[in-house]
Amino acid sequence: MPVTPPFRTEVTRILDVLGDAPDREALVHQGRPTTAGQLRDLTHRLARAMRARGIDRHHTVTLLSGNLPEAIAARYAANLVGCRVNQLYTKLPAETQAVMVRDVETHALIVDPRHADRAAEITGRAPVGTVLVLGPGAAGPDLLALAAAEPTDPFPSRARPQDVRTIRHSGGTTGHSKGICISYGQVRPFGPDLSGDPSHPPRLLVCTTIAHAAGQLTDKVLRVGGSVVLLDDFDAGAVLAAIERERITDVFLMPPLLYQLLDHPQSEYTDTSSVRRITYGGCQVSPARLTDAIRRFGPVLVQLYGQHEAGIVSVLDAEDHDPSRPDRLRSVGRIAPGYQVEIRDESGRVVPAGVPGEVCVSSDSLMQGYWKQPELTAAVLRDGRLHTGDVGYLDDEGYLYIVDRLKDLINTGGGHVYTSEVEDLLNSHPLVRQSAVFGIPDADQVERIHAVVVPVPGARLDADELRNLVRTRRSPLHEPAHLTFRSALPLTDAGKPDKRLLRRQATTR
């Protein structure tokens, strides 16, 4: 009888790779390098320190941290112990973070010392059993000091395939979060494979929170023997300087942050020749700005479309980023291996190519469900498919197009308007850098179209001119009832335009 090989998690695979060349540089933060061996040893030490503090398999560990090497090691250590790991966006309000901490039944809160005051606010609203700090601090015992007393011998993974590995929150900016559960046994590739050539390993720049996609891309790069440079936050000038200084090959950006790179005065003077891949996704993108990016950075753009509930569903490869095909630039690419996508109407029937409907996804990579919300889980996981809530269509060549979220679809009373249609038109104006379109019900509960437009600096734009552009090139139905100008759009922690905030601001004026 064949012997079943022991179960190996993603983290155990990463740690094996780190051990293959322990002296190479794995992480860099604020000029401080961490070798592969140091990261591996710290992970094993932290796992032992966690167990000594009573943290065990099936416990939830919540991380409140910036982009620290120690935070990456702490996440890996919690995975070795077999915990459920929940990572908070640091810029959310304390009350929202407390809801998340309470929702996932946090056993231990692990805190970046820089966020000790916020940790006190959170635990004042949602008490947890254990608070540990990644360094000296008043919030709790120093986990790094505890780990330093532990041996570096490999800590055997306690995780099992069916155990919940991560709980990622969606919809948290409303305060009513959904905890998306992914198991240790699920394989969720984060986009196309990276080069495993040891002579040309990837060098990733992380400039957005590791609680989001940048954390998943970090795992992917470390697993193929690459290295990661960590910035504390996104600043376009600092990102450009780091790309040149560190000879960065890979970076992940939300579209609004990509636009900021393009528009920075140092962009055209920065050597970005080392960049092999700029991965982007997470929100609607402007084909006009993508064309600018292709001309500036070359054929290195790769778009990913997915959801925490599903993983990466489709990929628009670099070769598909053709400025002569603006229609293709509106696509989110071809369906990724291991996924099947159907477009269904309100009755659940599959619609033909070119007809919009809800994007429904089948895959072994779908979430297990929402944490302790069976009714909500049953509402989106039906007949073996995830009903994504995204409106899209497939073309005759199998490319997927996303035109809106069902909840963002604007019902004007005279018909439905996709926000992407209006945003694309506004963004096509040569003096418009970016726009955000959303609906707000009036006193009669009829939704009115609101548009917030970011002009090119120094440009004088007329609201009536932009309304006329939309009206004549699309229809009077699509014309914004309210159009305002801003120097920049507010962004979420992940780097998406914060339409929830824009709606609240518009309704309180």
N, C-alpha and C positions, 0 to 999 in steps of 0.2 A: 504494500500500500504506500503511495507517495506521501512524503512528509509535507504538511502545509507550512510554508515559510512564515516566520513571525510577521505580525502586522507592523508596517512601518508608516508612520505619519509623514506629512510634508515636512514637519520640523526635524524629525530624525534624519530625513534625507539631506536637508540643509546642513545639519550639524556634521554629517558624514563628509560632505563636500568641504566644509570649513576645516575639518581635521586633515584633509588630504594635503593642504599647503598652509600650515599654521602661521608661517611668517609673512604671508602676503597681506597687503592692506585690504581690509574688508569694508570698514566704515570710516568716514571723516566727518567730524562735527566741530565747527569753530576752530579749524586748523589742527584739531587733536585727532590723530589716527588711532584706530582700533584694529589690531590684526585679526585675521581669521581665528587664530588660536585663542586670543584673548576673548573674542566674542563667544566662542564655543565653551571655553572654561567658565566664563561668567554665567552662561546659561545653565550649566550643570550645577554650579554653586547656588544660583538663585533657586533652582528647583528644590535643592535640599533644604535651603533656608525656608522656603514656603512650606514644605512638609513639616519642618520642625515647629512652625507656627500654627499647625493644625489645618492647613489648606490641603484639600484632597480632591480626588476624582469626584465629579458631579457637583463640585462647588462652582459658583460663579465668581470670577475675578474681573473687576472693572478697573480699567486703566484711565487715569486722568493725567495726560502728559503731552508735552510738545514733542518735537522730533529729536528725541534723545537716543543715542546708541543703547543706553541702559533700558529704555522703554521697549526697544525691539527685543533685547535679551529677556526682559521680564515676560513679554508675551510668549516667547518661545518656551521659557521655563514653565509657565502656567500650562501650556499645551503638553509638555512632557508629563506634568503631574496628572493630566487628564481633565483639566478644568474647562468650563465654559468661559470664554474670554469675550468681554464686552469693552469696547474702546470708545470713550466719549469725545465728541468734538469740543474743543476747549472754549470756543467762542459762544456757545449756546448759553442762554440765561441759566442761572443757578437752579431756578425752580424746574426748568425743563430737564436739566441734568439729574436732579433729584428724582423726578418721575422715572427716568430711565434706570437709575440705580435701584430704586425700589421695585420697579417692574420686573427686573431680571433676578430678583432675590440675591443681591450682591452679598457674598460672604466676606470678601476682602477687597478693599479699595487701595490700589497702588498709585502713588501720587508723585508727580514731578515736583521737586521742592519749590519751583517757581509758581506753582499753583496751590500752595498750601492754604492760602486764605480762601480760595474757592472751595477746596476740599472741606474746610470747616463749615462753610455755608451749606454745602450739599449734605454733610452728615448731620447738620442741625435740622434738616428737613426729612432726611431718610437715613436713620442710624444704621450703621453696618457693624459687623462683629469685629473686624480687624482693619486698621488703617496702617499701611506701611509706606515709607518714603524712600525714593531713589536718591538717598543722600541725607545729610543732616537736616533736621527740620522739626518744628514743634508739632506737626500734625500727627506724628507717630514714630515708632522705632525706625531706625535707618536700616533698610533692607540690604543695602550694599555692604554695610558693616557686618551685618549678620551673615551675608553670603561669603565675605572674606574669610570667615572662620571655618568654612566648609571645604571639603576636598573637591578636586576637579575631576574625580573619577566619573565616567559616564553614568548619568542617572537613567535607569531603564524607564522607558515610556510606559505610563499606566493607562494610556488612552485605548479605547476600543472602537472599532469602526462605527458602531451605532451611536456612540456618545456625541453630544452636541459640542462642537469645537468652537464655534463663534456665534455670537448673537449680535447682529448688526441692526441698528435702528433705522427705520425709514419713517418719514413724516414727523420727525421729532420737533421741528420748528413750530408746530402747532401746540405742543405739550401733550398730544395724544399719540405716543409713539407706538410703533409696531416692531417687536423684536423678531428678526428674521433668523431662523435657526439653520445652521449648516453643520453636518456631521463630519467626524474625522475621516470616515470612509469615502466621502465624496471627493471626486477629482474635478477641480474647477480651473482649467487653464485660463490665465489672464492674458488673452490675446495670442498672437502668433508666437511660435518658438523663437527664443533668442539664440544667438550663436554660442555654441559650446566650445569654440576654438580657443584653446588656452593662450595662443599667441595674440589673440585680439579679443580679450574678454570685454563684456559691456561695462561701462562706467556710468551709472545712473545719477542724475541730479534730482534729489527730492526737495521740492520747494512748496509743496502743499502738504496738508496734514497726513501723517502716517495712519490716522484713524480711517482714512478713505482709501482710494485706489492706489495712492503712492505706497501704502504699506504692502499691498498685494504685489505691486511691481518690485518692491524691495526684496520680497521673498523669492520672486522669480529670478532676479539678477543674482542674488547670493547662491541660489541653487545651481547656477551654471558657472560658478567660480568668478563672478564679477564683483565689482566694488560699488559703494554707494556714498555719495557726498550729501550730507544733510544740512539744509538751511532751515532756520527756525520758522520762516514765513516767506510768503511771496513778495518780492520787490523786483520789478522788472530790471532795474539797473544792476542789482546784486546777482540776479539770475544770469544776465548776459556776461557779467564779469566772471562768474564761476564757470560758465561754459567754456570760455576762452582759457582761463587759468588752469582748470582741472582737466581739460581735454575731454569733456563730457561727450558720451556717445548717445545717451538716451535721456529723455525727460518726458514727464507726463504733465499735461496742462488741461484745465477746462478751457473752452473756447474764449471766454472773456479775458483770461490770463494770456492766451496766445496773442490776442489783439494788443494787449498792453506791451508785450515784447516787440511786436511789429512797430508800435507807435513811439517807442522810447527813442529819444534823440541819439543814443549810442548804438542803436541796433545796426545801422548800416556800417558802422566802424568796428564792429566786433567780429573777431574771427570765430565763426561757428562751423568751420570745415570739419571738425571732429564729429559732429552730430550725424548719427546714422539713422535715428528714429525719433520723431516727435509724436508721441501717442496722445490723442485727445479724445474727448467724449464727455457724456454726462448731461448735455443740454443741446438745444438747437444751435446750429452753426450757420454763419452767413457765407454762401458761396463766393461772394465778392471778396470777403476778407480771407477766405481760404486761398483764393487765387493770389492775393498779396503775399500770403505766407509761403506758397510754393515758389513764387518768384524770388523771395528773400532767402529761404533756407534750402531750396532745392527739393528733389523728389524723396523726401524723408517723412512725410506725414502719413500716419496710420490712424484711422478712426475706429473706436470700439463702441458698440452699442450693447447695452445690457441693463440689468437691474440686480440689486442685491438678491432678490428672490430667485433669479435665474442664472446669474453668471453672465459671461460674455456671449451674446446671442449671434452677433454678426460683426464682420470686419471689413472695412473699406481699406484695401491695401494701398501701398505707395503708388503702384502702377495705375491705380484707378483714379488718382488725383491728377486729372488732366484738365488744365485751365481751358482747353478748347471744348470741354464737355461740361458746362455749368450744370446741366441736368444731372449728371452723374455725381457732382459734388454735393447735391442735395440728398444723395443716398447715404445710408449707414452701412452699405456693403452687402456682401454675400453671407449667407447663413454659415455659421461656424460648424466644424465637425462635431458630431454628437448631438446636434440640435435639429429639430424639425419645427417649422413655423407655418401656421395657417392663419389666414385673415378671415374673420368671421363677422357676420352682421349681427344685428340686435336679436335675431331669432336663433342664432347659433349656427347658421348655414355658412359654409365656406364660399367666399365670393371669388369671382374671376380676377385675373391679373389686371392691375390698374384701378381696381375698385377699392376705396378705403373701407376699413373696418377695424375691429379690435385685433391686435396682434396677440395670438395665442401660441404658446411655446410648449414643446414636449422635449424632455431631456432627463437623463439620470442626474444632472447637476442641479435640478430644481431644489429649492429649499425643502426642509422637512415640514415646515409650517411656521406660523407665528407663535412666539412663546406664550403658551397658556391662553391662546385666543382661538379655540376650535371653530367657532362660528365664522370668524373672519377668514381663517384658513380655508374652510369649506367654500367660502364665497369666491375665492380666487383660484383654488386648486380644484378643478372640476374635470371629470372624465380623463384624468391623467394629464391634463394640460394646465399651464399657468395662464390665467387671463390677466394680461399685463396692465390693462388700463390705458395702453398706448393706442392711438389711432394711426394706422399706416396702411401701406399697400406693397405688393410685390409686382415688379415689372416682368416683362416676358423673358428677360435674361436671368431672373432670380435675384435681382438686387432689391433690398428692402428699403422703403422710404417711411420715415416717421413724420407725421404732419401735426400731431398734437397729443396731449394727454386728454383722456375722456373728460376728466374733471376741469380741464382748462378750455375745452371747446366752448365757444361763446355762442349762446342762443340769443340772437338779437330780436327775436319775435318775428322777423321776416325770413329767418333761415339761420343756419349754423355757419360760423366763421372759424376757420383754423387759425390760431395765432401765428403760425409759421408763415402763412400766406402774406399777412400784413407785415410781419417783421422782414421778410425777404424783400418786399417792395421798398420799405423805408430804408433798409440797409443798402439798397442799390443806388441811392442818391449819393453823388460823389462827396457831399459835405456831411454825411452821416457816418459816424464810426460804429454805432451800435444802437439797438433799440430793444425794448421789452413791451410786449402787448398782452393785455389781460382784460377780463370782463368784470364789471361790477354792476349788480342789480340796482335799478332805480326804485322809486317809490312804488311803481306798479310791478316790480319784480321782473322787469324786462332788462336784460343785460346790455349795458352800454360799453362800447369798445374804448379802452384807455390805452394810450401809448406814451411811453417815456423814451425820449430820444437823446442820445449823446452826440453832439455835433463835433466835427473836427475843430480843434482849438483855434479860436480867432474867427471862425466862420459865423456868418450872420444868416441864420435860417429862419424862414417864415413858416409858421404852423399851417397857414392856409395853403401854402405851396405844397407841403407834404400831404395834407389831406387831399388836395386835388390830384396828386400823383397816384394815391391809392384809389381814389374814386374813378379816375379815367382809365387806369391800367388794370383795374380789377372790377369794382362795382361800387355803387353808393352804399351797398350793404356792408362793405368792408371798411368804409371810411371811419376813422376814429372820431368819436364824439368829443373826447378830451385828449389833447396832445400837449405835453409839457416837455421842457428841456432840462437836462442835468449835465453836469460835467463828468459824472461817472455813475454807473449803476451799482446799487448795493449788492454785495455778493455773500453767499453762505460760506460756512467754513470750508466746504468742498470746492468753492470757486464758481458756483452757479449763480446766475442772476436771481436775487431773492424776491420773487414775485409775491410771496405772501406778505412780506414787509411793504412792498409797493402798494398792494391792495389796501393794507391797513392805513398807510399814510394817505392814500387817495380818499378813503372813506371818512377820515377824520378832519380833512380840510374844510 
